[in-house]
Amino acid sequence: MILQEVNEPVLNMAVSKAATLLGADAVNIVDRLVWNHDYNGRVFSYMADAIFVATSTHTCLQRFAEQSLVPVMCMTSRTHASLQAMATIMTLIEEFGTVRRLNIAYFGSPHPVLNSYLLLCPMLGANIRFKCCCSKQPVSPLLYKAGESLCTEAQTSLQACADKDKALQRADVVIAGPENAKKLSEFKLCVMDIDKYACPSWIFVHTCPRGKEVDDHLFFHDRARTFVAFENIQYICAALMGSAIKNHYF
């Protein structure tokens, strides 16, 4: 079952394809959920073997999952965009063999996908720098403190940068966040910027939707892996689904 409170067509298609790969069927429900009715988690679980949810909240989703009798997985929420972040990580492993000791630069406005990178990078041994604001308006992503704690344990680094050049310094991977029409000049990025500061073997991934902050030369560059990362979302969904139901008795 795919519960969509938030319209995420790419994730919807990825989960549907993953279900097909595993020989299952996907049922889509697009509606505003009544989250204060915690029993909905149990009711929906009577009619599904696994539930994927796209929502604008997160804590309510956790309560929903606690009531459910079947696995509940988050497609995207106010706090996390784990499917897309994990698909990018999968792409990096395909490219470099590992993410350990990679320097990852995130460049874009605060977004749930940045929260996911702040957790995944230290968990997997990568360093991350990010620029998500300017020096006049400092912003901390929701999971910045959690990411810092994980970095201390894993002996990796996490750094917020107000300067583009510093964020890109010695980066192996450059990730552009979704378009922010109000900050096009702030997050303008081109191949010249990356070539000047990043490692020679850099690769680029765009989170999408893409705006005018990234030109065609970078978006379709031979070092860009955006489309590979999006293709990998279906395999991440299939892996999560398979893992979640592995020991579940129907």
N, C-alpha and C positions, 0 to 999 in steps of 0.2 A: 504494500500500500504506500502510495506517495501522497502525503498531505501537504498541500501548498497553500500556505497563508501569504507567502511572498512569491511573486512570479519569477521563477528561475528556469527558463526553458532549456538551457544547456544542461543544468543538473538534472532536470526532469528526464531529458532524453538519455542522459548517461545512466541513470538508475534503471530506466526501462530497458536499455540495451544490456545492462548487466544482468537483469532478471532473465532476459532471453538467452544470454550466454550460459546461464545456469539451469536453463530448462523451466523457468518459472514464468508466471504472468504478472504484469503490473497493473494495478488499479489506481487511477488518479482521482484525487478529490481536491478541488480548488475552492477554498472557502475561508472565511474568518473564523477561527476556532474560538470557542468559549472556554478559555483556559482556566477560569475559576471553577469550572466543573471538573475536578480532578478525576472523577470516575470515567471520563471519556477515554482515558488511556486503557482502562480495562474493557470498556465496551468495544472500542475499535480493534483491540487485540483478539476478540472472539472471531473476527472476520478477516484476519491477516496472519501471515506467518513471520513477517518482518515489516517494520514501519520506518520509512524515511520521512523526515519533516523539514520543511523550509519555513522559517518563522522570523518575525521581527523581534521576538523576545528570546529569553534563554532559560531563566530560572523556572518559568512555567513549563517549559519543555522537560526539564529535569523531573518535575513533579509528575508530569504525564508519563514519563518513562518508568517511574517508580510504581505506578499503578498498572502498567501494562504487563501482560502475561507472556509477551513475545519481545524479541529484541527491538529497540528503538534507536535509530541512528539519525544524527543531525546532518542534513544537507548544507544548510547555512542558517545562521541566526544573527542576532545583534552582536554577539560576542565572537563567534567563530565562523570561518569559511574553510573548514578542515579538508573537505573533498578536493577543492581546487589547490590548496596548499600541498596536500600529499601527492597530488598528481604532478605538481611541479617538482617535488622532491624525487619522485620516481623518474622523471625526465633527467634530473641531475645525476642520479645513480647510473642511468643508461649512458650518459655522456662521459662521466668521470670515473665510474666504477664505485664511488663512495662519495658521501658528502662530508666526511671527517676532514677537518682543517680547511675546508673551503671558506672563502670570504664571500659572503652574500650581501649585496646592497639592495635595499628596497627604496624605491623613489616614488613617492606619491602621497596623497592625503591619507589620514588615518582611516582604516578600513578593517572589517573583521578578518580579512586574509592576512593582514599584518600581525594581528593578534596570534593567529595560528603559526606564523613563521617565528614569532618570538618564543613560542614553546617548542616547536619542532627542531629549530636549529640547534639549541643547546642539547636537547635530547639526543640528537644524532651527531653531535660533535662539531658542528659548523659555527663559524663566527658570523655575526650579522651587524651591519650598520644600516641605519635608516634615516631618511630625511622625509618628514611628513608635515613640516611647518617651517615658518621663517623665524628669525631671531626676535622679531617683534611680537609674535604670537606663539610662544612655546606650547606644545601640546604633548601629552603623554598618552600613548595608546592604553587601552583598558588593561591589558595584561603585561604592561611594562615591568612592574615589580615582580610578578611571577617569573617572567623571563630572566630578570636579573638574578633571582635566587637560583634558578636552574643553571645559569651560566657559572655561578660561583661553585656549584657542586660539580659541574662538568669541566671546569677550567677552560671555558670558552669565553668569548667576549661579545658584549652587546653594547652598542653605542648609538645614541641619538645625535644626529648632526643637523646643524642649521645651514651648513654650507654644502652645495652640490659636489664640489671638488673633493672634499673630505670624505663624503659618503661613497664616492666612486673609487677612492684610492685603493689600488691593488685588489680590486674586486674580481673574483672569478665568475660571478654570476650577477647580472643586473636585472632586477625585477621592477617593472613599472606598474604602479597601482592604477586603478580605474580612473577614467577621465574626471576631472574636476573643472568644469567650465569657468569657474570663478578664479582659478589659479593656474591658468595656462602658462603664463610667463614664469611662474614660480617653479613649475615642474617640466619645463621645456627640456627635451632630451634628444640628442642626436648622436650619430656614430662618432663624430669628431670628439665629443665630450668623453665617450667611453674609451676610445683609442688613446686619448691623452693620459688618462689616469688609471684605467683598469689593467689587469694582466693581459698579456698578448693572446691568450687562449680563451678570452671571455665569451660567454654566451648570454643571450638576452631573452627574457620572457615577459610578455605583457599580460596583465590580469584581465583586461577588457572590462567594460567597453572602452574601445580606443577612441581618443579624441585628437585634437590638433596638436597636443603636446608631444606626440611622437610622429615623425614623418614616415613616408613610405620606404625610404632608404633603410631606416632602422627596423621598421616593422617587418619588412620582407627580406631582411639581410640574411646572408648565408650562415650567420652565427645566431640567428633568431630561432627559438624553439617553441614559440607560442602555440602553434598548431599541434605539435607533438604533445605538449602538456595538456591541451584540451582533449586530445584523443585518449590520453591516459586516464582521464577521469572515469571512464566506463570500467576500466580494469581495477581501479581503486575501489569503486562501488562494488564490483563483483567480489573482490577480496574481502571487503568488510562484511558483505552479506554472507559469504561462505564461512568466514570466521565466526560470525555472530550466531549462525544457526547450527554450527558444527556439533555442539553438545546439547542442542535444544530438542526436547521430545515433543512431537506434535500429537 
